[in-house]
Every structure is written in structure tokens, then in C-alpha cells.
Amino acid sequence: MEEKLSTIYLRDGRNALQYVMSLSEKYRQIATEAIFECLRLGYPLNNMEITGKARQMQRKRNAPLSIQLGGVEIIQKKIKRTSSSFSSSAFKASKA
């Protein structure tokens, strides 16, 4: 992996390995994956693109499995509960 990173250059002239090693250890893995994803998508290799892609990938990983799998049904149930709780509280308020 290090060999591959050392042959990839960012827009500012640093190679990808230097960039990744300048980061905190806990961000190195996701940054490495983001660099390869940016390359795959044809994005320019700069800090903004790498950081944005890394954040997007991290959000996807931290999302509940149902949302990752397109769990529209679960989201709709939450909306129904919310709307019914609003209507029941509105009903109680109108009776008072």
C-alpha cells in the first residue's frame, strides 16, 4: 500500500504517502481509501476533495444498516409516528 501511495502525487506536489503520514493515525486508513476513491472517480487530488470524500465515506459507515440498504420503510414509520403524536397532542389541546 505504501508503495502505491508513494507513486501518487497531490496537486500541491506532495506524494500521497507524505500526505497520509502527516495525518493523525486514526485518520490514515480512511484518508488512504478516500485517495483511491478520488482517483477512481477522477477527482483532483487536493486536501478539499480527499477530506470531503473521507467524510462522506465515514458518514456512510456510521449510518444505520437500514439506511445504507435504502430502508425507506423505516424512515416512513418514524414520520408516521411523529405525525400521529402531533395530531394526538393537537387533539388533546382542542378538547381542553
N, CA, C and O of each residue as an XYZ file, in Angstrom:
384
protein
N       0.832     -1.189      0.000
C       0.000      0.000      0.000
C       0.878      1.255      0.000
O       0.601      2.216     -0.718
N       1.943      1.236      0.816
C       2.826      2.401      0.879
C       3.489      2.671     -0.463
O       3.687      3.823     -0.849
N       3.832      1.596     -1.171
C       4.456      1.762     -2.487
C       3.506      2.452     -3.451
O       3.918      3.315     -4.226
N       2.242      2.076     -3.404
C       1.260      2.709     -4.282
C       1.092      4.184     -3.929
O       1.036      5.038     -4.813
N       1.012      4.479     -2.626
C       0.827      5.863     -2.202
C       2.021      6.733     -2.575
O       1.859      7.914     -2.881
N       3.208      6.160     -2.550
C       4.400      6.961     -2.847
C       4.496      7.329     -4.324
O       5.267      8.218     -4.686
N       3.736      6.671     -5.172
C       3.763      6.988     -6.606
C       2.631      7.915     -7.030
O       2.561      8.313     -8.193
N       1.754      8.260     -6.110
C       0.621      9.143     -6.400
C       0.961     10.536     -5.875
O       1.395     10.686     -4.733
N       0.764     11.542     -6.707
C       1.094     12.909     -6.306
C      -0.153     13.773     -6.212
O      -1.042     13.713     -7.061
N      -0.195     14.581     -5.151
C      -1.292     15.510     -4.950
C      -1.029     16.776     -5.759
O       0.068     16.968     -6.284
N      -2.028     17.626     -5.854
C      -1.905     18.857     -6.637
C      -0.843     19.797     -6.078
O      -0.257     20.578     -6.827
N      -0.586     19.732     -4.772
C       0.411     20.628     -4.173
C       1.844     20.100     -4.297
O       2.777     20.735     -3.805
N       2.027     18.952     -4.945
C       3.363     18.420     -5.189
C       3.802     17.326     -4.234
O       4.752     16.598     -4.522
N       3.121     17.199     -3.100
C       3.471     16.123     -2.162
C       2.987     14.803     -2.716
O       2.023     14.757     -3.480
N       3.657     13.724     -2.330
C       3.088     12.440     -2.724
C       2.067     12.026     -1.670
O       2.064     12.542     -0.553
N       1.216     11.105     -2.037
C       0.097     10.715     -1.173
C       0.585     10.116      0.140
O      -0.064     10.276      1.174
N       1.711      9.436      0.107
C       2.247      8.852      1.339
C       2.635      9.944      2.329
O       2.365      9.817      3.523
N       3.263     11.012      1.851
C       3.610     12.131      2.735
C       2.348     12.752      3.327
O       2.303     13.085      4.511
N       1.336     12.901      2.498
C       0.073     13.476      2.960
C      -0.550     12.611      4.055
O      -0.943     13.119      5.105
N      -0.638     11.322      3.809
C      -1.269     10.411      4.771
C      -0.463     10.363      6.070
O      -1.039     10.346      7.158
N       0.855     10.341      5.960
C       1.690     10.266      7.161
C       1.638     11.559      7.976
O       1.960     11.551      9.164
N       1.239     12.662      7.354
C       1.124     13.919      8.096
C      -0.159     13.972      8.928
O      -0.320     14.859      9.766
N      -1.057     13.035      8.698
C      -2.331     12.993      9.422
C      -2.193     12.206     10.718
O      -1.247     11.439     10.900
N      -3.143     12.407     11.605
C      -3.221     11.615     12.826
C      -3.443     10.151     12.452
O      -4.079      9.856     11.440
N      -2.930      9.254     13.252
C      -3.038      7.816     12.944
C      -4.475      7.364     12.734
O      -4.742      6.508     11.890
N      -5.399      7.932     13.495
C      -6.782      7.455     13.394
C      -7.449      7.837     12.072
O      -8.480      7.267     11.717
N      -6.868      8.805     11.331
C      -7.451      9.213     10.055
C      -6.732      8.623      8.850
O      -7.194      8.797      7.723
N      -5.642      7.946      9.049
C      -4.825      7.481      7.925
C      -5.541      6.465      7.045
O      -5.447      6.534      5.820
N      -6.245      5.534      7.646
C      -6.921      4.494      6.859
C      -8.010      5.085      5.971
O      -8.079      4.785      4.779
N      -8.853      5.920      6.551
C      -9.954      6.497      5.768
C      -9.414      7.463      4.712
O      -9.977      7.559      3.622
N      -8.331      8.178      5.024
C      -7.730      9.087      4.044
C      -7.151      8.306      2.871
O      -7.275      8.722      1.719
N      -6.520      7.176      3.167
C      -5.968      6.333      2.106
C      -7.080      5.835      1.192
O      -6.953      5.875     -0.032
N      -8.161      5.370      1.786
C      -9.293      4.899      0.992
C      -9.899      6.039      0.176
O     -10.306      5.845     -0.969
N      -9.956      7.225      0.774
C     -10.515      8.383      0.074
C      -9.645      8.779     -1.118
O     -10.167      9.179     -2.158
N      -8.333      8.671     -0.974
C      -7.427      8.986     -2.086
C      -7.697      8.051     -3.257
O      -7.821      8.498     -4.398
N      -7.787      6.771     -2.979
C      -8.041      5.811     -4.056
C      -9.432      6.003     -4.667
O      -9.616      5.810     -5.869
N     -10.399      6.381     -3.847
C     -11.747      6.640     -4.364
C     -11.748      7.893     -5.243
O     -12.409      7.917     -6.282
N     -11.016      8.933     -4.836
C     -10.906     10.141     -5.659
C     -10.256      9.821     -7.002
O     -10.684     10.319     -8.043
N      -9.226      8.990     -6.970
C      -8.583      8.576     -8.220
C      -9.570      7.833     -9.112
O      -9.640      8.074    -10.317
N     -10.328      6.931     -8.507
C     -11.286      6.133     -9.270
C     -12.341      7.018     -9.929
O     -12.758      6.772    -11.061
N     -12.767      8.054     -9.202
C     -13.814      8.939     -9.711
C     -13.273     10.052    -10.605
O     -14.045     10.781    -11.228
N     -11.954     10.185    -10.670
C     -11.356     11.228    -11.495
C     -11.331     12.593    -10.837
O     -11.177     13.603    -11.525
N     -11.480     12.648     -9.518
C     -11.431     13.918     -8.800
C      -9.983     14.383     -8.680
O      -9.072     13.556     -8.634
N      -9.761     15.700     -8.627
C      -8.395     16.185     -8.406
C      -7.939     15.817     -6.993
O      -8.734     15.822     -6.054
N      -6.673     15.502     -6.858
C      -6.165     15.110     -5.541
C      -5.679     16.340     -4.792
O      -4.508     16.714     -4.873
N      -6.589     16.958     -4.069
C      -6.226     18.050     -3.173
C      -6.893     17.797     -1.832
O      -7.747     16.920     -1.702
N      -6.497     18.568     -0.848
C      -6.975     18.339      0.514
C      -8.498     18.400      0.601
O      -9.115     17.590      1.293
N      -9.102     19.359     -0.097
C     -10.555     19.516     -0.022
C     -11.283     18.279     -0.557
O     -12.216     17.786      0.077
N     -10.863     17.784     -1.706
C     -11.518     16.612     -2.298
C     -11.312     15.365     -1.440
O     -12.245     14.590     -1.227
N     -10.094     15.179     -0.953
C      -9.796     13.991     -0.140
C     -10.573     14.038      1.165
O     -11.156     13.039      1.586
N     -10.580     15.207      1.808
C     -11.300     15.358      3.075
C     -12.799     15.161      2.877
O     -13.448     14.479      3.670
N     -13.347     15.755      1.826
C     -14.780     15.605      1.552
C     -15.167     14.162      1.297
O     -16.181     13.684      1.805
N     -14.361     13.472      0.513
C     -14.650     12.066      0.215
C     -14.514     11.223      1.479
O     -15.318     10.319      1.707
N     -13.503     11.508      2.303
C     -13.313     10.755      3.547
C     -14.504     10.952      4.484
O     -14.967      9.998      5.109
N     -14.992     12.169      4.582
C     -16.162     12.435      5.441
C     -17.394     11.710      4.920
O     -18.167     11.139      5.689
N     -17.565     11.741      3.612
C     -18.711     11.046      3.013
C     -18.637      9.548      3.297
O     -19.641      8.929      3.649
N     -17.465      8.975      3.147
C     -17.291      7.542      3.400
C     -17.523      7.226      4.877
O     -18.114      6.200      5.210
N     -17.059      8.106      5.754
C     -17.233      7.891      7.187
C     -18.705      7.964      7.570
O     -19.180      7.164      8.376
N     -19.432      8.928      6.989
C     -20.877      9.022      7.270
C     -21.593      7.757      6.829
O     -22.480      7.262      7.525
N     -21.208      7.237      5.674
C     -21.826      6.014      5.179
C     -21.566      4.848      6.119
O     -22.454      4.032      6.366
N     -20.362      4.772      6.636
C     -20.017      3.675      7.553
C     -20.766      3.782      8.870
O     -21.131      2.768      9.464
N     -20.993      4.993      9.324
C     -21.648      5.186     10.615
C     -23.164      5.179     10.520
O     -23.844      5.170     11.546
N     -23.707      5.182      9.309
C     -25.156      5.175      9.140
C     -25.715      3.819      9.546
O     -25.055      2.796      9.364
N     -26.920      3.802     10.093
C     -27.543      2.515     10.413
C     -27.683      1.661      9.160
O     -27.857      2.185      8.060
N     -27.607      0.370      9.328
C     -27.640     -0.555      8.203
C     -28.902     -0.378      7.369
O     -28.851     -0.490      6.144
N     -30.020     -0.107      8.006
C     -31.274      0.032      7.270
C     -31.216      1.204      6.297
O     -31.771      1.129      5.201
N     -30.555      2.270      6.686
C     -30.448      3.430      5.804
C     -29.471      3.118      4.677
O     -29.712      3.498      3.531
N     -28.373      2.433      4.984
C     -27.407      2.059      3.957
C     -28.059      1.198      2.889
O     -27.703      1.285      1.713
N     -29.009      0.369      3.291
C     -29.669     -0.534      2.359
C     -30.902      0.100      1.726
O     -31.673     -0.582      1.051
N     -31.092      1.388      1.937
C     -32.234      2.079      1.348
C     -33.512      1.815      2.103
O     -34.559      1.634      1.483
N     -33.464      1.787      3.420
C     -34.612      1.448      4.252
C     -35.633      2.556      4.330
O     -35.814      3.164      5.385
N     -36.301      2.824      3.228
C     -37.308      3.880      3.180
C     -38.452      3.560      4.125
O     -39.027      4.463      4.732
N     -38.783      2.303      4.253
C     -39.894      1.890      5.114
C     -39.664      2.327      6.559
O     -40.589      2.793      7.225
N     -38.449      2.177      7.036
C     -38.132      2.553      8.414
C     -38.259      4.053      8.590
O     -38.771      4.515      9.610
N     -37.808      4.809      7.627
C     -37.911      6.261      7.705
C     -39.375      6.670      7.696
O     -39.759      7.570      8.443
N     -40.200      6.039      6.878
C     -41.615      6.369      6.822
C     -42.297      6.065      8.147
O     -43.176      6.818      8.567
N     -41.920      4.988      8.811
C     -42.521      4.669     10.103
C     -42.220      5.760     11.114
O     -43.090      6.136     11.900
N     -41.002      6.270     11.100
C     -40.650      7.348     12.023
C     -41.491      8.583     11.733
O     -41.937      9.265     12.656
N     -41.704      8.869     10.474
C     -42.504     10.030     10.103
C     -43.947      9.835     10.551
O     -44.566     10.769     11.060
N     -44.490      8.630     10.369
C     -45.865      8.362     10.782
C     -46.014      8.524     12.290
O     -46.989      9.108     12.763
N     -45.047      8.008     13.042
C     -45.126      8.149     14.500
C     -45.093      9.610     14.902
O     -45.849     10.043     15.772
N     -44.225     10.356     14.273
C     -44.099     11.767     14.606
C     -45.385     12.508     14.281
O     -45.871     13.297     15.092
N     -45.937     12.260     13.104
C     -47.145     12.977     12.714
C     -48.331     12.550     13.579
O     -49.179     13.383     13.898
N     -48.411     11.285     13.963
C     -49.529     10.850     14.795
C     -49.402     11.418     16.202
O     -50.408     11.722     16.843
N     -48.164     11.564     16.688
C     -48.008     12.144     18.019
C     -48.375     13.623     17.987
O     -48.899     14.156     18.964
N     -48.099     14.289     16.858
C     -48.503     15.681     16.745
C     -50.020     15.795     16.689
O     -50.604     16.669     17.328
N     -50.658     14.914     15.925
C     -52.106     15.005     15.793
C     -52.797     14.649     17.106
O     -53.836     15.226     17.428
N     -52.236     13.707     17.871
C     -52.870     13.371     19.142
C     -52.703     14.507     20.141
O     -53.614     14.773     20.925
N     -51.552     15.184     20.125
C     -51.389     16.309     21.042
C     -52.258     17.483     20.592
O     -52.749     18.243     21.427
N     -52.451     17.638     19.290
C     -53.332     18.690     18.795
C     -54.776     18.380     19.186
O     -55.540     19.283     19.528
N     -55.149     17.080     19.134
C     -56.485     16.664     19.523
C     -56.716     16.946     21.007
O     -57.774     17.445     21.389
N     -55.727     16.626     21.840
C     -55.844     16.886     23.274
C     -55.978     18.377     23.543
O     -56.752     18.790     24.406
N     -55.225     19.181     22.805
C     -55.275     20.628     23.004
C     -56.638     21.180     22.588
O     -57.144     22.109     23.217
N     -57.233     20.620     21.538
C     -58.526     21.127     21.080
C     -59.648     20.743     22.044
O     -60.646     21.457     22.138
N     -59.498     19.614     22.772
C     -60.524     19.188     23.730
C     -60.473     20.034     25.000
O     -61.481     20.182     25.691
N     -59.300     20.588     25.306
C     -59.134     21.332     26.561
C     -59.744     22.697     26.523
O     -59.678     23.430     27.510
